[in-house]
Amino acid sequence: MNINQVREQLHRLIDEVDDLYVLNGLYRNLLADKRQRDEYEKEQQAKANTEKGRSGRR
């Protein structure tokens, strides 16, 4: 393998690592967004249940 082939292979590997890094970051962001949305929905459901209980007591 000559130096140009090694250099080309190295650049391909670097590009693959960059792609994996970006995809991993996107995955982490999606997980964080999902976690935040789930927490928000639970809070809204708890709030709705609390208000439903209050209106039933009157």
C-alpha distance matrix in Angstrom:
0.0 3.8 6.7 8.1 6.1 6.6 10.1 10.8 10.3 12.4 14.9 15.3 16.0 18.4 20.1 20.6 22.1 24.3 25.5 26.4 28.2 30.2 31.1 32.2 34.3 35.9 36.6 38.3 40.4 41.5 42.5 44.4 46.1 47.1 48.5 50.5 51.8 52.8 54.7 56.4 57.5 58.9 60.8 62.2 63.2 64.9 66.7 67.9 69.1 71.0 72.6 73.5 75.2 77.1 78.4 79.6 81.8 83.9
3.8 0.0 3.8 5.6 5.4 6.4 8.7 10.1 10.8 12.4 14.5 15.7 16.8 18.5 20.3 21.4 22.8 24.5 26.1 27.3 28.7 30.6 31.9 33.1 34.9 36.5 37.6 39.2 41.0 42.3 43.6 45.3 46.9 48.1 49.5 51.3 52.7 53.9 55.7 57.2 58.5 60.0 61.7 63.1 64.3 66.0 67.6 68.9 70.3 72.0 73.6 74.6 76.4 78.1 79.4 80.8 82.9 84.9
6.7 3.8 0.0 3.8 5.5 5.0 6.0 8.5 9.8 10.4 12.2 14.2 15.2 16.3 18.3 19.9 20.9 22.3 24.3 25.6 26.6 28.5 30.1 31.3 32.8 34.6 35.9 37.2 38.9 40.5 41.8 43.2 44.9 46.4 47.7 49.2 50.8 52.2 53.8 55.2 56.7 58.2 59.8 61.2 62.6 64.2 65.6 67.0 68.6 70.1 71.6 72.8 74.6 76.2 77.6 79.0 81.1 83.0
8.1 5.6 3.8 0.0 3.8 5.4 5.0 6.1 8.6 9.7 10.5 12.4 14.2 15.2 16.5 18.5 20.0 21.0 22.6 24.4 25.6 27.0 28.6 30.2 31.6 33.0 34.5 36.1 37.6 39.0 40.6 42.1 43.4 45.0 46.5 48.0 49.3 50.9 52.6 53.9 55.3 57.0 58.5 59.7 61.2 63.0 64.3 65.6 67.2 68.9 70.2 71.4 73.3 74.9 76.1 77.6 79.8 81.6
6.1 5.4 5.5 3.8 0.0 3.8 5.4 5.1 6.1 8.5 9.9 10.6 12.3 14.2 15.4 16.6 18.4 19.9 21.2 22.7 24.3 25.8 27.0 28.6 30.4 31.7 32.9 34.7 36.3 37.5 38.9 40.7 42.1 43.3 45.0 46.7 47.9 49.2 51.1 52.5 53.7 55.4 57.1 58.3 59.6 61.4 62.9 64.0 65.6 67.4 68.8 69.8 71.7 73.4 74.6 76.0 78.2 80.2
6.6 6.4 5.0 5.4 3.8 0.0 3.8 5.5 5.1 6.1 8.6 9.9 10.5 12.2 14.2 15.3 16.4 18.2 19.9 21.1 22.4 24.3 25.7 26.8 28.6 30.3 31.3 32.8 34.7 36.1 37.3 38.9 40.6 41.8 43.2 44.9 46.4 47.7 49.3 50.9 52.3 53.7 55.4 56.8 58.1 59.7 61.3 62.6 64.0 65.7 67.3 68.3 70.1 71.8 73.1 74.5 76.6 78.6
10.1 8.7 6.0 5.0 5.4 3.8 0.0 3.8 5.5 5.0 6.2 8.7 9.9 10.5 12.3 14.3 15.3 16.4 18.4 20.0 20.9 22.5 24.3 25.6 26.9 28.7 30.1 31.5 33.0 34.6 36.1 37.5 39.0 40.6 42.0 43.4 44.9 46.4 48.0 49.4 50.9 52.5 54.0 55.3 56.8 58.4 59.8 61.2 62.8 64.4 65.8 67.0 68.8 70.4 71.7 73.2 75.3 77.2
10.8 10.1 8.5 6.1 5.1 5.5 3.8 0.0 3.8 5.4 5.2 6.3 8.7 9.9 10.7 12.5 14.4 15.3 16.6 18.6 20.0 21.2 22.7 24.4 25.9 27.1 28.6 30.4 31.8 33.1 34.7 36.4 37.6 39.0 40.7 42.2 43.4 45.0 46.8 48.0 49.3 51.1 52.7 53.8 55.3 57.1 58.4 59.6 61.3 63.0 64.3 65.4 67.4 69.0 70.1 71.6 73.9 75.7
10.3 10.8 9.8 8.6 6.1 5.1 5.5 3.8 0.0 3.8 5.5 5.1 6.3 8.7 9.9 10.7 12.4 14.3 15.4 16.6 18.4 20.1 21.1 22.5 24.5 25.8 26.9 28.7 30.4 31.6 32.9 34.7 36.2 37.4 38.9 40.7 41.9 43.2 45.1 46.6 47.8 49.3 51.1 52.4 53.6 55.4 56.9 58.1 59.6 61.4 62.9 63.8 65.7 67.5 68.7 70.0 72.2 74.2
12.4 12.4 10.4 9.7 8.5 6.1 5.0 5.4 3.8 0.0 3.8 5.4 5.1 6.2 8.6 9.9 10.5 12.2 14.2 15.3 16.4 18.4 19.9 20.9 22.6 24.4 25.5 26.9 28.7 30.2 31.4 33.0 34.6 36.0 37.3 39.0 40.5 41.9 43.4 45.0 46.4 47.9 49.5 50.9 52.3 53.9 55.3 56.7 58.2 59.8 61.4 62.5 64.3 65.9 67.3 68.7 70.7 72.7
14.9 14.5 12.2 10.5 9.9 8.6 6.2 5.2 5.5 3.8 0.0 3.8 5.4 5.0 6.1 8.6 9.9 10.4 12.3 14.2 15.2 16.5 18.3 19.8 21.0 22.6 24.2 25.7 27.0 28.6 30.2 31.6 32.9 34.5 36.1 37.5 38.8 40.5 42.1 43.4 44.8 46.6 48.0 49.2 50.8 52.5 53.8 55.1 56.8 58.4 59.7 60.9 62.9 64.4 65.6 67.2 69.3 71.1
15.3 15.7 14.2 12.4 10.6 9.9 8.7 6.3 5.1 5.4 3.8 0.0 3.8 5.4 5.1 6.2 8.7 9.8 10.5 12.4 14.2 15.4 16.5 18.3 20.0 21.1 22.4 24.4 25.8 26.9 28.5 30.3 31.5 32.8 34.6 36.2 37.3 38.8 40.7 42.0 43.2 44.9 46.6 47.7 49.0 50.9 52.3 53.5 55.1 56.9 58.2 59.2 61.2 62.9 64.0 65.4 67.7 69.6
16.0 16.8 15.2 14.2 12.3 10.5 9.9 8.7 6.3 5.1 5.4 3.8 0.0 3.8 5.4 5.0 6.2 8.6 9.8 10.5 12.2 14.3 15.2 16.3 18.4 19.9 20.8 22.5 24.4 25.6 26.8 28.6 30.2 31.3 32.8 34.6 35.9 37.2 38.9 40.5 41.8 43.2 45.0 46.4 47.6 49.3 50.8 52.1 53.5 55.3 56.8 57.8 59.6 61.4 62.7 64.0 66.1 68.2
18.4 18.5 16.3 15.2 14.2 12.2 10.5 9.9 8.7 6.2 5.0 5.4 3.8 0.0 3.8 5.4 5.1 6.1 8.6 9.8 10.4 12.3 14.2 15.2 16.5 18.4 19.8 21.0 22.6 24.3 25.7 27.0 28.6 30.2 31.5 33.0 34.5 36.0 37.5 39.0 40.5 42.1 43.5 44.9 46.4 48.0 49.4 50.8 52.4 53.9 55.4 56.6 58.4 60.0 61.3 62.9 64.9 66.8
20.1 20.3 18.3 16.5 15.4 14.2 12.3 10.7 9.9 8.6 6.1 5.1 5.4 3.8 0.0 3.8 5.5 5.0 6.2 8.6 9.8 10.6 12.2 14.1 15.3 16.5 18.2 20.0 21.2 22.5 24.3 25.8 27.0 28.5 30.2 31.6 32.8 34.5 36.2 37.4 38.8 40.6 42.1 43.2 44.7 46.6 47.8 49.1 50.8 52.4 53.7 54.9 56.8 58.4 59.6 61.1 63.3 65.1
20.6 21.4 19.9 18.5 16.6 15.3 14.3 12.5 10.7 9.9 8.6 6.2 5.0 5.4 3.8 0.0 3.8 5.4 5.0 6.2 8.6 9.9 10.5 12.1 14.2 15.3 16.3 18.3 20.0 20.9 22.4 24.3 25.6 26.7 28.4 30.2 31.3 32.6 34.5 36.0 37.1 38.8 40.5 41.7 43.0 44.8 46.3 47.4 49.0 50.8 52.2 53.2 55.1 56.8 58.0 59.4 61.6 63.6
22.1 22.8 20.9 20.0 18.4 16.4 15.3 14.4 12.4 10.5 9.9 8.7 6.2 5.1 5.5 3.8 0.0 3.8 5.4 5.1 6.1 8.6 9.8 10.4 12.3 14.2 15.1 16.4 18.4 19.9 20.9 22.5 24.3 25.6 26.8 28.5 30.1 31.3 32.9 34.5 35.9 37.4 39.0 40.4 41.8 43.3 44.8 46.3 47.7 49.3 50.9 52.0 53.7 55.4 56.8 58.2 60.2 62.3
24.3 24.5 22.3 21.0 19.9 18.2 16.4 15.3 14.3 12.2 10.4 9.8 8.6 6.1 5.0 5.4 3.8 0.0 3.8 5.4 5.0 6.2 8.6 9.8 10.6 12.4 14.2 15.4 16.7 18.4 20.0 21.2 22.6 24.4 25.8 27.1 28.6 30.3 31.7 33.0 34.6 36.3 37.6 38.9 40.5 42.2 43.4 44.8 46.5 48.0 49.4 50.7 52.6 54.1 55.3 57.0 59.0 60.8
25.5 26.1 24.3 22.6 21.2 19.9 18.4 16.6 15.4 14.2 12.3 10.5 9.8 8.6 6.2 5.0 5.4 3.8 0.0 3.8 5.4 5.2 6.1 8.5 9.9 10.6 12.2 14.2 15.4 16.4 18.3 20.0 21.0 22.4 24.3 25.7 26.8 28.4 30.3 31.5 32.7 34.5 36.1 37.2 38.6 40.5 41.8 43.0 44.7 46.4 47.7 48.8 50.8 52.4 53.5 55.0 57.2 59.1
26.4 27.3 25.6 24.4 22.7 21.1 20.0 18.6 16.6 15.3 14.2 12.4 10.5 9.8 8.6 6.2 5.1 5.4 3.8 0.0 3.8 5.5 5.0 5.9 8.5 9.8 10.3 12.1 14.1 15.1 16.3 18.2 19.8 20.8 22.3 24.1 25.4 26.6 28.4 30.0 31.2 32.7 34.5 35.8 37.0 38.7 40.3 41.6 43.0 44.7 46.3 47.3 49.1 50.8 52.1 53.5 55.6 57.6
28.2 28.7 26.6 25.6 24.3 22.4 20.9 20.0 18.4 16.4 15.2 14.2 12.2 10.4 9.8 8.6 6.1 5.0 5.4 3.8 0.0 3.8 5.5 5.1 6.2 8.7 9.9 10.6 12.4 14.3 15.4 16.6 18.4 20.0 21.1 22.6 24.3 25.8 27.1 28.6 30.3 31.7 33.1 34.6 36.1 37.6 39.0 40.5 42.1 43.5 45.1 46.3 48.0 49.6 51.0 52.6 54.5 56.5
30.2 30.6 28.5 27.0 25.8 24.3 22.5 21.2 20.1 18.4 16.5 15.4 14.3 12.3 10.6 9.9 8.6 6.2 5.2 5.5 3.8 0.0 3.8 5.4 5.1 6.2 8.6 9.9 10.6 12.4 14.3 15.4 16.5 18.4 20.0 21.1 22.4 24.3 25.8 26.9 28.5 30.3 31.6 32.8 34.5 36.2 37.3 38.7 40.5 42.0 43.3 44.6 46.5 48.0 49.2 50.9 52.9 54.7
31.1 31.9 30.1 28.6 27.0 25.7 24.3 22.7 21.1 19.9 18.3 16.5 15.2 14.2 12.2 10.5 9.8 8.6 6.1 5.0 5.5 3.8 0.0 3.8 5.4 5.0 6.1 8.6 9.8 10.5 12.3 14.2 15.2 16.4 18.2 19.9 20.8 22.3 24.3 25.6 26.7 28.5 30.2 31.3 32.6 34.5 35.9 37.0 38.6 40.4 41.8 42.8 44.7 46.4 47.6 49.0 51.2 53.1
32.2 33.1 31.3 30.2 28.6 26.8 25.6 24.4 22.5 20.9 19.8 18.3 16.3 15.2 14.1 12.1 10.4 9.8 8.5 5.9 5.1 5.4 3.8 0.0 3.8 5.4 5.0 6.2 8.6 9.9 10.6 12.3 14.2 15.3 16.4 18.3 19.9 21.0 22.6 24.3 25.6 27.0 28.7 30.2 31.4 33.0 34.6 36.0 37.3 39.0 40.6 41.7 43.4 45.1 46.5 47.9 49.9 51.9
34.3 34.9 32.8 31.6 30.4 28.6 26.9 25.9 24.5 22.6 21.0 20.0 18.4 16.5 15.3 14.2 12.3 10.6 9.9 8.5 6.2 5.1 5.4 3.8 0.0 3.8 5.4 5.1 6.2 8.6 9.9 10.6 12.3 14.2 15.3 16.5 18.3 19.9 21.2 22.5 24.3 25.8 27.1 28.5 30.2 31.6 32.9 34.5 36.1 37.5 38.9 40.3 42.1 43.5 44.9 46.6 48.5 50.4
35.9 36.5 34.6 33.0 31.7 30.3 28.7 27.1 25.8 24.4 22.6 21.1 19.9 18.4 16.5 15.3 14.2 12.4 10.6 9.8 8.7 6.2 5.0 5.4 3.8 0.0 3.8 5.4 5.1 6.2 8.6 9.9 10.5 12.2 14.2 15.3 16.3 18.2 19.9 20.9 22.3 24.3 25.7 26.7 28.3 30.2 31.3 32.6 34.4 36.0 37.2 38.4 40.4 41.9 43.1 44.7 46.8 48.6
36.6 37.6 35.9 34.5 32.9 31.3 30.1 28.6 26.9 25.5 24.2 22.4 20.8 19.8 18.2 16.3 15.1 14.2 12.2 10.3 9.9 8.6 6.1 5.0 5.4 3.8 0.0 3.8 5.4 5.1 6.2 8.6 9.8 10.5 12.2 14.2 15.2 16.4 18.4 19.9 20.9 22.5 24.3 25.6 26.8 28.5 30.1 31.3 32.7 34.5 36.0 37.0 38.8 40.6 41.8 43.2 45.3 47.4
38.3 39.2 37.2 36.1 34.7 32.8 31.5 30.4 28.7 26.9 25.7 24.4 22.5 21.0 20.0 18.3 16.4 15.4 14.2 12.1 10.6 9.9 8.6 6.2 5.1 5.4 3.8 0.0 3.8 5.5 5.1 6.2 8.6 9.9 10.5 12.2 14.1 15.3 16.5 18.3 19.9 21.1 22.6 24.3 25.7 27.0 28.5 30.1 31.5 32.9 34.6 35.9 37.5 39.1 40.6 42.1 43.9 46.0
40.4 41.0 38.9 37.6 36.3 34.7 33.0 31.8 30.4 28.7 27.0 25.8 24.4 22.6 21.2 20.0 18.4 16.7 15.4 14.1 12.4 10.6 9.8 8.6 6.2 5.1 5.4 3.8 0.0 3.8 5.4 5.1 6.1 8.5 9.8 10.5 12.1 14.1 15.3 16.4 18.2 19.9 21.0 22.3 24.1 25.7 26.8 28.3 30.1 31.4 32.8 34.2 36.0 37.4 38.8 40.5 42.4 44.2
41.5 42.3 40.5 39.0 37.5 36.1 34.6 33.1 31.6 30.2 28.6 26.9 25.6 24.3 22.5 20.9 19.9 18.4 16.4 15.1 14.3 12.4 10.5 9.9 8.6 6.2 5.1 5.5 3.8 0.0 3.8 5.4 5.0 6.1 8.5 9.8 10.4 12.1 14.2 15.2 16.3 18.2 19.9 20.8 22.2 24.2 25.5 26.6 28.3 30.0 31.3 32.4 34.4 36.0 37.1 38.6 40.8 42.7
42.5 43.6 41.8 40.6 38.9 37.3 36.1 34.7 32.9 31.4 30.2 28.5 26.8 25.7 24.3 22.4 20.9 20.0 18.3 16.3 15.4 14.3 12.3 10.6 9.9 8.6 6.2 5.1 5.4 3.8 0.0 3.8 5.4 5.1 6.1 8.5 9.8 10.4 12.3 14.1 15.2 16.5 18.3 19.9 20.9 22.5 24.2 25.5 26.8 28.5 30.2 31.2 32.8 34.6 36.1 37.3 39.3 41.5
44.4 45.3 43.2 42.1 40.7 38.9 37.5 36.4 34.7 33.0 31.6 30.3 28.6 27.0 25.8 24.3 22.5 21.2 20.0 18.2 16.6 15.4 14.2 12.3 10.6 9.9 8.6 6.2 5.1 5.4 3.8 0.0 3.8 5.4 5.1 6.1 8.5 9.9 10.6 12.2 14.2 15.4 16.5 18.3 19.9 21.1 22.5 24.2 25.7 26.9 28.6 30.0 31.6 33.1 34.6 36.2 38.0 40.0
46.1 46.9 44.9 43.4 42.1 40.6 39.0 37.6 36.2 34.6 32.9 31.5 30.2 28.6 27.0 25.6 24.3 22.6 21.0 19.8 18.4 16.5 15.2 14.2 12.3 10.5 9.8 8.6 6.1 5.0 5.4 3.8 0.0 3.8 5.5 5.1 6.1 8.5 9.9 10.5 12.2 14.2 15.3 16.3 18.2 19.9 20.9 22.3 24.1 25.6 26.8 28.1 30.1 31.5 32.7 34.4 36.5 38.2
47.1 48.1 46.4 45.0 43.3 41.8 40.6 39.0 37.4 36.0 34.5 32.8 31.3 30.2 28.5 26.7 25.6 24.4 22.4 20.8 20.0 18.4 16.4 15.3 14.2 12.2 10.5 9.9 8.5 6.1 5.1 5.4 3.8 0.0 3.8 5.4 5.0 6.0 8.6 9.8 10.4 12.2 14.2 15.2 16.3 18.2 19.7 20.8 22.3 24.1 25.6 26.5 28.4 30.2 31.3 32.7 34.9 36.9
48.5 49.5 47.7 46.5 45.0 43.2 42.0 40.7 38.9 37.3 36.1 34.6 32.8 31.5 30.2 28.4 26.8 25.8 24.3 22.3 21.1 20.0 18.2 16.4 15.3 14.2 12.2 10.5 9.8 8.5 6.1 5.1 5.5 3.8 0.0 3.8 5.5 5.2 6.2 8.6 10.0 10.6 12.4 14.3 15.3 16.5 18.3 19.9 21.1 22.5 24.4 25.5 27.0 28.8 30.4 31.6 33.5 35.7
50.5 51.3 49.2 48.0 46.7 44.9 43.4 42.2 40.7 39.0 37.5 36.2 34.6 33.0 31.6 30.2 28.5 27.1 25.7 24.1 22.6 21.1 19.9 18.3 16.5 15.3 14.2 12.2 10.5 9.8 8.5 6.1 5.1 5.4 3.8 0.0 3.8 5.5 5.2 6.2 8.6 9.9 10.6 12.3 14.2 15.4 16.4 18.3 19.9 21.0 22.5 24.1 25.7 27.1 28.6 30.3 32.0 33.9
51.8 52.7 50.8 49.3 47.9 46.4 44.9 43.4 41.9 40.5 38.8 37.3 35.9 34.5 32.8 31.3 30.1 28.6 26.8 25.4 24.3 22.4 20.8 19.9 18.3 16.3 15.2 14.1 12.1 10.4 9.8 8.5 6.1 5.0 5.5 3.8 0.0 3.8 5.4 5.0 6.1 8.6 9.8 10.4 12.2 14.2 15.1 16.3 18.2 19.8 20.9 22.1 24.2 25.7 26.8 28.4 30.5 32.3
52.8 53.9 52.2 50.9 49.2 47.7 46.4 45.0 43.2 41.9 40.5 38.8 37.2 36.0 34.5 32.6 31.3 30.3 28.4 26.6 25.8 24.3 22.3 21.0 19.9 18.2 16.4 15.3 14.1 12.1 10.4 9.9 8.5 6.0 5.2 5.5 3.8 0.0 3.8 5.4 5.1 6.2 8.6 9.9 10.5 12.3 14.1 15.2 16.4 18.3 19.9 20.8 22.4 24.4 25.7 26.9 29.0 31.1
54.7 55.7 53.8 52.6 51.1 49.3 48.0 46.8 45.1 43.4 42.1 40.7 38.9 37.5 36.2 34.5 32.9 31.7 30.3 28.4 27.1 25.8 24.3 22.6 21.2 19.9 18.4 16.5 15.3 14.2 12.3 10.6 9.9 8.6 6.2 5.2 5.4 3.8 0.0 3.8 5.5 5.1 6.2 8.6 9.8 10.5 12.2 14.2 15.3 16.4 18.4 19.7 21.0 22.6 24.4 25.8 27.4 29.6
56.4 57.2 55.2 53.9 52.5 50.9 49.4 48.0 46.6 45.0 43.4 42.0 40.5 39.0 37.4 36.0 34.5 33.0 31.5 30.0 28.6 26.9 25.6 24.3 22.5 20.9 19.9 18.3 16.4 15.2 14.1 12.2 10.5 9.8 8.6 6.2 5.0 5.4 3.8 0.0 3.8 5.4 5.1 6.1 8.6 9.8 10.4 12.2 14.1 15.2 16.4 18.1 19.9 21.1 22.5 24.3 26.1 27.9
57.5 58.5 56.7 55.3 53.7 52.3 50.9 49.3 47.8 46.4 44.8 43.2 41.8 40.5 38.8 37.1 35.9 34.6 32.7 31.2 30.3 28.5 26.7 25.6 24.3 22.3 20.9 19.9 18.2 16.3 15.2 14.2 12.2 10.4 10.0 8.6 6.1 5.1 5.5 3.8 0.0 3.8 5.4 5.0 6.0 8.5 9.7 10.4 12.1 14.1 15.2 16.1 18.2 19.9 20.9 22.4 24.6 26.5
58.9 60.0 58.2 57.0 55.4 53.7 52.5 51.1 49.3 47.9 46.6 44.9 43.2 42.1 40.6 38.8 37.4 36.3 34.5 32.7 31.7 30.3 28.5 27.0 25.8 24.3 22.5 21.1 19.9 18.2 16.5 15.4 14.2 12.2 10.6 9.9 8.6 6.2 5.1 5.4 3.8 0.0 3.8 5.4 5.0 6.1 8.5 9.8 10.4 12.2 14.2 15.0 16.4 18.4 19.9 21.0 22.9 25.2
60.8 61.7 59.8 58.5 57.1 55.4 54.0 52.7 51.1 49.5 48.0 46.6 45.0 43.5 42.1 40.5 39.0 37.6 36.1 34.5 33.1 31.6 30.2 28.7 27.1 25.7 24.3 22.6 21.0 19.9 18.3 16.5 15.3 14.2 12.4 10.6 9.8 8.6 6.2 5.1 5.4 3.8 0.0 3.8 5.4 5.1 6.1 8.5 9.8 10.4 12.2 14.0 15.3 16.5 18.4 20.0 21.5 23.5
62.2 63.1 61.2 59.7 58.3 56.8 55.3 53.8 52.4 50.9 49.2 47.7 46.4 44.9 43.2 41.7 40.4 38.9 37.2 35.8 34.6 32.8 31.3 30.2 28.5 26.7 25.6 24.3 22.3 20.8 19.9 18.3 16.3 15.2 14.3 12.3 10.4 9.9 8.6 6.1 5.0 5.4 3.8 0.0 3.8 5.5 5.0 6.1 8.5 9.8 10.5 12.0 14.1 15.3 16.4 18.3 20.3 21.9
63.2 64.3 62.6 61.2 59.6 58.1 56.8 55.3 53.6 52.3 50.8 49.0 47.6 46.4 44.7 43.0 41.8 40.5 38.6 37.0 36.1 34.5 32.6 31.4 30.2 28.3 26.8 25.7 24.1 22.2 20.9 19.9 18.2 16.3 15.3 14.2 12.2 10.5 9.8 8.6 6.0 5.0 5.4 3.8 0.0 3.8 5.4 5.0 6.1 8.6 9.9 10.3 12.2 14.2 15.3 16.4 18.7 20.8
64.9 66.0 64.2 63.0 61.4 59.7 58.4 57.1 55.4 53.9 52.5 50.9 49.3 48.0 46.6 44.8 43.3 42.2 40.5 38.7 37.6 36.2 34.5 33.0 31.6 30.2 28.5 27.0 25.7 24.2 22.5 21.1 19.9 18.2 16.5 15.4 14.2 12.3 10.5 9.8 8.5 6.1 5.1 5.5 3.8 0.0 3.8 5.4 5.1 6.1 8.6 9.7 10.5 12.4 14.3 15.4 17.0 19.3
66.7 67.6 65.6 64.3 62.9 61.3 59.8 58.4 56.9 55.3 53.8 52.3 50.8 49.4 47.8 46.3 44.8 43.4 41.8 40.3 39.0 37.3 35.9 34.6 32.9 31.3 30.1 28.5 26.8 25.5 24.2 22.5 20.9 19.7 18.3 16.4 15.1 14.1 12.2 10.4 9.7 8.5 6.1 5.0 5.4 3.8 0.0 3.8 5.4 5.1 6.2 8.5 9.9 10.7 12.4 14.3 15.8 17.5
67.9 68.9 67.0 65.6 64.0 62.6 61.2 59.6 58.1 56.7 55.1 53.5 52.1 50.8 49.1 47.4 46.3 44.8 43.0 41.6 40.5 38.7 37.0 36.0 34.5 32.6 31.3 30.1 28.3 26.6 25.5 24.2 22.3 20.8 19.9 18.3 16.3 15.2 14.2 12.2 10.4 9.8 8.5 6.1 5.0 5.4 3.8 0.0 3.8 5.4 5.2 6.0 8.5 9.9 10.6 12.3 14.5 16.1
69.1 70.3 68.6 67.2 65.6 64.0 62.8 61.3 59.6 58.2 56.8 55.1 53.5 52.4 50.8 49.0 47.7 46.5 44.7 43.0 42.1 40.5 38.6 37.3 36.1 34.4 32.7 31.5 30.1 28.3 26.8 25.7 24.1 22.3 21.1 19.9 18.2 16.4 15.3 14.1 12.1 10.4 9.8 8.5 6.1 5.1 5.4 3.8 0.0 3.8 5.5 5.0 6.1 8.7 10.0 10.6 12.7 15.1
71.0 72.0 70.1 68.9 67.4 65.7 64.4 63.0 61.4 59.8 58.4 56.9 55.3 53.9 52.4 50.8 49.3 48.0 46.4 44.7 43.5 42.0 40.4 39.0 37.5 36.0 34.5 32.9 31.4 30.0 28.5 26.9 25.6 24.1 22.5 21.0 19.8 18.3 16.4 15.2 14.1 12.2 10.4 9.8 8.6 6.1 5.1 5.4 3.8 0.0 3.8 5.4 5.2 6.3 8.8 10.1 11.1 13.4
72.6 73.6 71.6 70.2 68.8 67.3 65.8 64.3 62.9 61.4 59.7 58.2 56.8 55.4 53.7 52.2 50.9 49.4 47.7 46.3 45.1 43.3 41.8 40.6 38.9 37.2 36.0 34.6 32.8 31.3 30.2 28.6 26.8 25.6 24.4 22.5 20.9 19.9 18.4 16.4 15.2 14.2 12.2 10.5 9.9 8.6 6.2 5.2 5.5 3.8 0.0 3.8 5.3 5.0 6.2 8.6 10.1 11.4
73.5 74.6 72.8 71.4 69.8 68.3 67.0 65.4 63.8 62.5 60.9 59.2 57.8 56.6 54.9 53.2 52.0 50.7 48.8 47.3 46.3 44.6 42.8 41.7 40.3 38.4 37.0 35.9 34.2 32.4 31.2 30.0 28.1 26.5 25.5 24.1 22.1 20.8 19.7 18.1 16.1 15.0 14.0 12.0 10.3 9.7 8.5 6.0 5.0 5.4 3.8 0.0 3.8 5.5 5.3 6.3 9.0 10.7
75.2 76.4 74.6 73.3 71.7 70.1 68.8 67.4 65.7 64.3 62.9 61.2 59.6 58.4 56.8 55.1 53.7 52.6 50.8 49.1 48.0 46.5 44.7 43.4 42.1 40.4 38.8 37.5 36.0 34.4 32.8 31.6 30.1 28.4 27.0 25.7 24.2 22.4 21.0 19.9 18.2 16.4 15.3 14.1 12.2 10.5 9.9 8.5 6.1 5.2 5.3 3.8 0.0 3.8 5.5 5.2 6.6 9.4
77.1 78.1 76.2 74.9 73.4 71.8 70.4 69.0 67.5 65.9 64.4 62.9 61.4 60.0 58.4 56.8 55.4 54.1 52.4 50.8 49.6 48.0 46.4 45.1 43.5 41.9 40.6 39.1 37.4 36.0 34.6 33.1 31.5 30.2 28.8 27.1 25.7 24.4 22.6 21.1 19.9 18.4 16.5 15.3 14.2 12.4 10.7 9.9 8.7 6.3 5.0 5.5 3.8 0.0 3.8 5.4 5.4 7.1
78.4 79.4 77.6 76.1 74.6 73.1 71.7 70.1 68.7 67.3 65.6 64.0 62.7 61.3 59.6 58.0 56.8 55.3 53.5 52.1 51.0 49.2 47.6 46.5 44.9 43.1 41.8 40.6 38.8 37.1 36.1 34.6 32.7 31.3 30.4 28.6 26.8 25.7 24.4 22.5 20.9 19.9 18.4 16.4 15.3 14.3 12.4 10.6 10.0 8.8 6.2 5.3 5.5 3.8 0.0 3.8 5.5 5.8
79.6 80.8 79.0 77.6 76.0 74.5 73.2 71.6 70.0 68.7 67.2 65.4 64.0 62.9 61.1 59.4 58.2 57.0 55.0 53.5 52.6 50.9 49.0 47.9 46.6 44.7 43.2 42.1 40.5 38.6 37.3 36.2 34.4 32.7 31.6 30.3 28.4 26.9 25.8 24.3 22.4 21.0 20.0 18.3 16.4 15.4 14.3 12.3 10.6 10.1 8.6 6.3 5.2 5.4 3.8 0.0 3.8 5.7
81.8 82.9 81.1 79.8 78.2 76.6 75.3 73.9 72.2 70.7 69.3 67.7 66.1 64.9 63.3 61.6 60.2 59.0 57.2 55.6 54.5 52.9 51.2 49.9 48.5 46.8 45.3 43.9 42.4 40.8 39.3 38.0 36.5 34.9 33.5 32.0 30.5 29.0 27.4 26.1 24.6 22.9 21.5 20.3 18.7 17.0 15.8 14.5 12.7 11.1 10.1 9.0 6.6 5.4 5.5 3.8 0.0 3.8
83.9 84.9 83.0 81.6 80.2 78.6 77.2 75.7 74.2 72.7 71.1 69.6 68.2 66.8 65.1 63.6 62.3 60.8 59.1 57.6 56.5 54.7 53.1 51.9 50.4 48.6 47.4 46.0 44.2 42.7 41.5 40.0 38.2 36.9 35.7 33.9 32.3 31.1 29.6 27.9 26.5 25.2 23.5 21.9 20.8 19.3 17.5 16.1 15.1 13.4 11.4 10.7 9.4 7.1 5.8 5.7 3.8 0.0
